[in-house]
Amino acid sequence: MKPGRVIGTITLSEAAPEFRGARWLLVCPMGPSELMDKNQFSKASSPIVYDNLGAGVGDAILYVEGSEATQPFKNRIPLDAINVALLDTYHYRQAPKQ
């Protein structure tokens, strides 16, 4: 799982039948500096994430990518990332350097 912050939503004019009614989020991955509120946006690419939990812009989420993203679905679907958790609060402490 990866932490991210929702920075936008995606609207599709047409979608495969498996995705009708789905919500799509533009997510900014959160690394150490974003988790410690030192940087608002990561320089990493922003994935488009399938959402059925109701996340909105500004929400912190956990998402998974790759084949794990398709696990909730009965049939194989073309999906790269899915939202698996909405984070109400989180605490991040960077590990001490050795």
Secondary structure, DSSP 8 states (H G I E B T S, - for coil): -EEEEEEEEE--SS--GGGTT-EEEEEEE--HHHHTTS-SS-SS---EEEESS---TT-EEEEEEGGGGGTTSSS----SEEEEEEES----------
